[in-house]
Amino acid sequence: MTRSVLVLNSGSSSVKYAVVNPDSGVLVADGIVERIGESGGGGSGSAGVADHAEAMQVVFDSLAADGHGLDDLDLVAVGHRVVHGGPDLYRPTVIDDAAIARLKELSPLAPLHNPPAIQGIEVARAALPDLPHIAVFDTAFFHDLPPAAATYAIDAEVAQSRHIRRYGFHGTSHQYVSEQAAVFLDAPLESLSQIVLHLGNGASASAIVGGRPVETSMGLTPMEGLVMGTRSGDVDPGLIFYLWREAGMSVEDIESMLNRRSGVRGLGGEVDFRVLHQLMGSESEKERAAAQLAYDVYIHRLRKYIGAYLAVLGSADVLTFTAGVGENDAAVRRDALSGLTAFGIELDEHLNDSPARGARRISPDGAPTTVLVIPTDEELAIARACAGVLGGRLGDG
């Protein structure tokens, strides 16, 4: 069997996994173990999963049940998605004890994301000690943002001592999608100015020139920028102090609210856009109004960022939608781009409404900006990053 990479994405209560051939792009197997540590949690037929160690065993059992025993997969590496690499870790990194220690030092920069990723790495290293484990960072693609885009206008000494800058996230997706856009257009990546809109439960935008990012919407943490499923996106920093002083909320309470009870869910009570659209037509005036406001705020913020990135770029050769909402919600694409014809951006309504899947153009022939929908594939991108680290040891068959 052709050699493959096991890609793991460990969250606080879930582990997503995929086995990918990095050369052919073939997805051999994938799945998710959910509700780790919760009563009745599990996945792939499991009745309950106590911790990440047990979750890893569920991954192995699920692969075996599907006819993919570890010995049969000929694994050559385990790739781990890590959200935050801080200022130093941005290249795909072979994980050793020193790298684990550094990731733990960086956990305050991503307290909701890095600790479970570290736990998943430690469990996987113990379970598969003979394989190289490689961390691939969400922040990597944006490491070299121009200083004007990466720098917050705060006290410079405080920023330097606390490693405060705009790091950007979803970098694996933005890089993969921008490269695939060039492939789709049969154009040199270096010749293109691009806007990429990664619209999932987490949402981010990027402006890319010649394959290199010049702006992105997320910052020090994945909370900045667009309105998201449960995250607020941009807010006045004074909001935090106000809630602390006047509402008696702790820093932890405010952080939890902005991460878990804000965004589309905080306004409309629902994170799934399919359900949100249904609520926008609800017979209940209260439900209908709340859902409509959530949708309108989401679209308004998205349009603001598109406009800002057009100003940064001057013009865009291609604008691409990706991730769950971006790939599947024609109404969001239509409303986000409505009225932008003067900027060279327009949709072909028939193409936009088509149920087609896969990479596709949804703008009219001859439009100055080509609008695309390209499915992201972060697992393949991570597997290929691992292949780049290991070089000739991958893909030999």
C-alpha positions as CSV (number, residue, x, y, z in Angstrom):
1,M,0.0,0.0,0.0
2,T,1.2,3.5,-0.7
3,R,2.5,5.2,2.4
4,S,0.2,7.5,4.3
5,V,0.0,10.1,7.1
6,L,-2.3,10.0,10.1
7,V,-3.6,13.6,10.6
8,L,-5.0,14.4,14.1
9,N,-6.9,17.5,15.2
10,S,-7.3,17.3,19.0
11,G,-9.8,19.6,20.7
12,S,-10.9,19.8,24.3
13,S,-13.7,17.4,23.8
14,S,-13.1,15.8,20.3
15,V,-10.4,14.3,18.2
16,K,-10.8,14.5,14.4
17,Y,-8.7,12.1,12.4
18,A,-7.8,11.3,8.8
19,V,-5.5,9.0,7.0
20,V,-4.2,10.7,3.8
21,N,-1.9,9.8,1.0
22,P,0.0,13.1,0.6
23,D,1.1,12.5,-3.0
24,S,-2.1,11.3,-4.6
25,G,-4.4,13.2,-2.2
26,V,-6.5,10.1,-1.6
27,L,-8.4,10.1,1.7
28,V,-8.0,6.6,3.0
29,A,-10.2,7.0,6.1
30,D,-11.5,9.7,8.4
31,G,-13.7,10.2,11.4
32,I,-14.3,12.0,14.7
33,V,-14.4,11.0,18.4
34,E,-16.7,13.5,20.2
35,R,-17.8,14.4,23.7
36,I,-14.6,13.3,25.3
37,G,-15.0,13.3,29.1
38,E,-18.8,13.8,28.8
39,S,-21.4,11.2,29.8
40,G,-22.4,9.2,26.8
41,G,-19.6,10.7,24.7
42,G,-17.9,8.8,21.9
43,G,-17.8,8.2,18.3
44,S,-17.6,5.5,15.6
45,G,-19.8,3.2,17.8
46,S,-18.2,4.0,21.1
47,A,-20.5,4.2,24.1
48,G,-18.3,6.7,26.0
49,V,-14.8,8.1,26.1
50,A,-13.2,9.2,29.3
51,D,-10.1,11.0,28.1
52,H,-7.8,11.6,25.1
53,A,-6.0,8.3,25.7
54,E,-9.2,6.4,25.4
55,A,-10.2,8.5,22.4
56,M,-6.9,7.5,20.6
57,Q,-7.8,3.8,21.1
58,V,-11.2,4.5,19.7
59,V,-9.5,6.0,16.6
60,F,-7.4,2.8,16.2
61,D,-10.4,0.6,16.8
62,S,-12.5,2.5,14.2
63,L,-9.7,2.3,11.6
64,A,-9.4,-1.5,12.2
65,A,-13.2,-1.9,12.0
66,D,-13.1,-0.3,8.6
67,G,-10.3,-2.7,7.5
68,H,-7.5,-0.2,8.1
69,G,-5.3,-1.8,10.7
70,L,-2.2,0.3,11.7
71,D,0.1,-2.3,10.2
72,D,-1.8,-2.2,6.9
73,L,-1.7,1.6,6.6
74,D,2.1,1.8,6.3
75,L,2.0,5.1,8.3
76,V,5.2,7.1,8.0
77,A,4.2,10.1,10.1
78,V,1.5,11.6,12.4
79,G,0.6,15.2,11.6
80,H,-0.9,17.3,14.3
81,R,-2.9,20.5,13.8
82,V,-1.8,23.1,16.3
83,V,-3.6,26.4,16.4
84,H,-0.9,28.7,17.8
85,G,2.8,28.5,17.2
86,G,3.6,31.9,18.8
87,P,6.5,34.0,17.4
88,D,9.0,31.2,16.9
89,L,7.2,28.0,15.8
90,Y,5.8,28.5,12.3
91,R,7.5,25.9,10.1
92,P,6.2,22.3,10.3
93,T,8.1,21.0,13.3
94,V,9.1,17.5,14.3
95,I,7.9,17.2,17.9
96,D,10.3,16.2,20.6
97,D,10.2,16.9,24.4
98,A,11.7,20.4,23.9
99,A,8.9,21.3,21.3
100,I,6.3,20.1,23.8
101,A,7.8,22.3,26.5
102,R,7.7,25.3,24.1
103,L,4.1,24.6,23.2
104,K,3.2,24.6,26.8
105,E,4.9,28.0,27.3
106,L,2.8,29.3,24.5
107,S,-0.5,28.1,25.8
108,P,-1.5,31.5,27.3
109,L,-1.7,32.8,23.8
110,A,-4.4,30.2,22.9
111,P,-5.7,28.8,26.2
112,L,-8.8,27.2,24.6
113,H,-6.9,25.6,21.7
114,N,-3.3,24.7,22.5
115,P,-3.7,22.7,25.7
116,P,-6.0,20.0,24.2
117,A,-3.7,19.9,21.1
118,I,-0.7,19.3,23.4
119,Q,-2.7,16.6,25.3
120,G,-3.5,14.9,22.0
121,I,0.1,15.0,20.9
122,E,1.3,13.5,24.1
123,V,-1.2,10.7,23.9
124,A,-0.4,10.0,20.2
125,R,3.3,10.0,20.9
126,A,2.8,7.4,23.6
127,A,0.6,5.3,21.4
128,L,2.8,5.5,18.3
129,P,6.3,6.1,19.6
130,D,8.1,4.8,16.5
131,L,6.6,7.4,14.1
132,P,7.7,11.0,13.7
133,H,5.1,13.4,15.0
134,I,5.0,16.7,13.2
135,A,3.2,19.9,14.3
136,V,1.6,22.0,11.6
137,F,0.6,25.5,12.8
138,D,-2.5,27.5,11.9
139,T,-0.5,30.6,12.3
140,A,2.4,29.6,10.0
141,F,1.1,31.0,6.7
142,F,0.7,34.5,8.3
143,H,4.1,34.6,10.1
144,D,5.5,37.1,7.6
145,L,2.6,39.5,7.5
146,P,3.9,43.0,6.7
147,P,4.7,44.8,9.9
148,A,1.9,47.4,9.3
149,A,-0.6,44.5,9.2
150,A,0.9,42.5,12.0
151,T,1.4,45.2,14.6
152,Y,-1.1,46.4,17.2
153,A,-0.9,50.1,18.1
154,I,-0.2,49.5,21.8
155,D,2.7,50.2,24.0
156,A,5.7,48.7,22.1
157,E,7.5,47.4,25.1
158,V,4.5,45.6,26.4
159,A,3.8,44.1,23.0
160,Q,7.4,42.9,22.6
161,S,7.7,41.4,26.1
162,R,4.4,39.5,25.8
163,H,4.7,38.5,22.2
164,I,1.6,40.5,21.2
165,R,1.0,40.8,17.5
166,R,-1.5,39.8,14.9
167,Y,-0.7,36.1,14.2
168,G,-3.7,35.1,12.0
169,F,-5.3,31.6,11.9
170,H,-6.8,29.1,9.4
171,G,-3.5,29.6,7.6
172,T,-3.4,26.0,6.4
173,S,-6.7,26.5,4.7
174,H,-5.9,30.0,3.3
175,Q,-2.7,28.7,1.8
176,Y,-4.2,25.6,0.3
177,V,-7.2,27.4,-1.2
178,S,-5.2,30.2,-2.7
179,E,-2.9,27.7,-4.3
180,Q,-5.8,25.7,-5.6
181,A,-7.4,28.9,-7.0
182,A,-4.2,29.4,-9.1
183,V,-4.4,25.8,-10.3
184,F,-8.1,26.1,-11.2
185,L,-7.4,29.3,-13.2
186,D,-4.3,27.8,-14.8
187,A,-2.4,30.9,-13.7
188,P,0.9,31.5,-11.9
189,L,0.3,31.9,-8.2
190,E,2.8,34.8,-8.3
191,S,0.6,36.7,-10.7
192,L,-2.6,36.8,-8.6
193,S,-4.1,39.2,-6.1
194,Q,-6.6,37.2,-4.0
195,I,-9.2,37.4,-1.3
196,V,-10.0,34.2,0.4
197,L,-13.1,33.9,2.7
198,H,-12.9,30.9,5.0
199,L,-16.5,30.7,6.3
200,G,-17.1,27.9,8.7
201,N,-18.0,27.9,12.4
202,G,-14.8,29.8,12.7
203,A,-14.5,32.4,10.0
204,S,-11.6,34.4,8.6
205,A,-10.6,36.4,5.6
206,S,-7.2,37.0,3.9
207,A,-5.7,39.2,1.3
208,I,-2.9,37.5,-0.7
209,V,-0.5,38.9,-3.3
210,G,1.7,36.6,-5.3
211,G,1.0,33.7,-2.9
212,R,2.0,35.7,0.2
213,P,-0.6,37.1,2.7
214,V,-0.6,40.8,3.2
215,E,-3.7,40.9,5.6
216,T,-5.9,38.6,7.6
217,S,-8.9,39.1,9.8
218,M,-7.9,37.1,12.9
219,G,-5.2,38.5,15.2
220,L,-3.5,37.6,18.5
221,T,-6.3,35.0,19.0
222,P,-8.9,33.4,16.7
223,M,-11.5,35.8,18.1
224,E,-10.7,38.9,16.1
225,G,-12.4,39.7,12.8
226,L,-15.5,38.3,11.2
227,V,-18.6,37.3,13.0
228,M,-18.4,33.5,13.6
229,G,-20.6,30.7,14.8
230,T,-20.1,31.3,18.5
231,R,-17.3,34.0,18.5
232,S,-18.0,37.7,18.4
233,G,-15.3,38.8,16.0
234,D,-14.4,42.5,16.3
235,V,-15.6,44.3,19.4
236,D,-14.6,47.5,21.1
237,P,-12.0,46.5,23.7
238,G,-13.8,48.8,26.1
239,L,-16.6,46.3,26.2
240,I,-14.5,44.0,28.3
241,F,-13.7,46.6,30.9
242,Y,-17.4,47.7,31.0
243,L,-18.6,44.1,31.6
244,W,-16.0,43.7,34.3
245,R,-16.9,46.9,36.1
246,E,-20.6,47.2,35.6
247,A,-21.8,43.6,35.2
248,G,-19.5,42.1,37.7
249,M,-18.3,39.5,35.1
250,S,-14.9,37.9,35.6
251,V,-12.3,37.8,32.9
252,E,-13.0,34.1,32.5
253,D,-16.8,34.7,32.2
254,I,-16.2,37.4,29.5
255,E,-13.8,35.2,27.6
256,S,-16.2,32.3,27.7
257,M,-19.1,34.6,26.5
258,L,-17.1,36.1,23.6
259,N,-15.8,32.6,22.5
260,R,-18.9,30.4,23.1
261,R,-22.0,32.5,23.4
262,S,-21.5,35.2,20.9
263,G,-21.5,35.5,17.1
264,V,-24.4,34.0,15.2
265,R,-25.5,31.8,18.2
266,G,-25.4,34.7,20.6
267,L,-27.6,36.8,18.4
268,G,-29.9,34.3,16.7
269,G,-29.7,31.3,19.0
270,E,-28.4,28.9,16.4
271,V,-25.0,28.2,14.9
272,D,-26.1,26.0,11.9
273,F,-26.9,28.3,8.9
274,R,-29.4,25.9,7.5
275,V,-31.4,26.2,10.7
276,L,-30.8,29.9,10.8
277,H,-32.4,30.3,7.4
278,Q,-35.4,28.4,8.6
279,L,-35.7,30.6,11.7
280,M,-35.6,33.7,9.4
281,G,-38.9,32.4,8.0
282,S,-40.3,31.4,11.4
283,E,-43.9,32.2,12.4
284,S,-42.6,33.5,15.7
285,E,-41.8,37.1,15.2
286,K,-39.2,37.0,18.0
287,E,-37.4,34.0,16.5
288,R,-37.6,35.6,13.0
289,A,-36.3,38.9,14.1
290,A,-33.4,37.5,16.1
291,A,-32.3,35.2,13.2
292,Q,-32.6,38.0,10.7
293,L,-30.5,40.3,12.8
294,A,-27.8,37.6,13.3
295,Y,-27.7,37.0,9.6
296,D,-27.6,40.7,8.8
297,V,-24.8,41.4,11.2
298,Y,-22.8,38.5,9.8
299,I,-23.2,39.7,6.2
300,H,-22.5,43.3,7.2
301,R,-19.2,42.5,8.8
302,L,-18.2,40.2,5.9
303,R,-18.9,43.0,3.4
304,K,-16.8,45.4,5.5
305,Y,-13.8,43.1,5.3
306,I,-14.2,42.5,1.6
307,G,-14.2,46.2,1.0
308,A,-11.2,46.7,3.2
309,Y,-9.2,44.1,1.4
310,L,-10.1,45.6,-2.0
311,A,-8.6,48.8,-0.7
312,V,-5.5,47.0,0.5
313,L,-5.1,45.1,-2.8
314,G,-6.3,47.9,-5.1
315,S,-8.2,45.2,-7.0
316,A,-8.7,41.4,-6.8
317,D,-8.1,39.0,-9.6
318,V,-9.9,36.2,-7.7
319,L,-12.2,36.0,-4.7
320,T,-12.8,32.5,-3.2
321,F,-15.3,31.1,-0.8
322,T,-14.4,28.1,1.2
323,A,-15.3,26.0,4.4
324,G,-18.8,24.8,5.4
325,V,-20.8,28.0,5.0
326,G,-18.7,29.4,2.2
327,E,-18.9,26.2,0.1
328,N,-22.6,25.4,0.7
329,D,-24.6,28.6,1.4
330,A,-25.5,30.3,-1.9
331,A,-27.5,33.1,0.0
332,V,-24.4,34.1,2.0
333,R,-22.3,34.3,-1.1
334,R,-25.0,36.3,-2.9
335,D,-25.6,38.8,-0.1
336,A,-21.9,39.2,0.7
337,L,-21.2,40.3,-2.9
338,S,-24.4,42.1,-3.8
339,G,-23.9,45.6,-5.2
340,L,-20.1,45.2,-5.8
341,T,-20.3,45.3,-9.6
342,A,-18.5,48.7,-9.6
343,F,-15.6,47.0,-8.0
344,G,-15.5,44.3,-10.7
345,I,-17.2,41.7,-8.5
346,E,-20.4,40.0,-9.6
347,L,-22.1,36.6,-9.5
348,D,-23.8,34.5,-12.1
349,E,-26.9,33.6,-10.2
350,H,-27.4,30.3,-11.9
351,L,-23.9,29.2,-11.2
352,N,-24.1,30.4,-7.6
353,D,-27.4,28.5,-7.0
354,S,-26.1,25.3,-8.6
355,P,-26.0,22.3,-6.3
356,A,-22.6,21.4,-7.8
357,R,-19.8,20.5,-5.5
358,G,-16.1,20.7,-5.9
359,A,-14.1,23.6,-7.2
360,R,-16.1,25.8,-9.5
361,R,-16.5,29.4,-10.9
362,I,-19.6,31.3,-9.9
363,S,-18.9,34.6,-11.7
364,P,-19.9,35.5,-15.3
365,D,-17.4,35.0,-18.1
366,G,-15.2,38.1,-18.5
367,A,-15.9,39.5,-15.0
368,P,-12.8,41.5,-13.8
369,T,-12.7,39.4,-10.6
370,T,-13.2,35.7,-10.9
371,V,-15.3,34.4,-8.0
372,L,-14.7,30.8,-7.1
373,V,-15.9,28.2,-4.6
374,I,-13.1,25.8,-3.6
375,P,-13.5,23.1,-0.9
376,T,-10.7,23.4,1.6
377,D,-8.7,20.3,2.6
378,E,-6.7,21.0,5.7
379,E,-6.0,17.4,6.3
380,L,-4.3,17.0,2.9
381,A,-2.4,20.2,3.4
382,I,-1.1,19.0,6.8
383,A,-0.2,15.6,5.3
384,R,1.7,17.4,2.5
385,A,3.5,19.6,5.0
386,C,4.6,16.4,6.8
387,A,5.8,15.0,3.5
388,G,7.8,18.2,3.0
389,V,9.6,17.7,6.3
390,L,10.3,14.0,5.7
391,G,11.3,14.4,2.1
392,G,12.1,11.2,0.2
393,R,10.8,8.9,3.0
394,L,7.2,9.6,1.8
395,G,5.6,8.4,-1.4
396,D,8.1,5.6,-2.2
397,G,5.3,3.0,-2.2
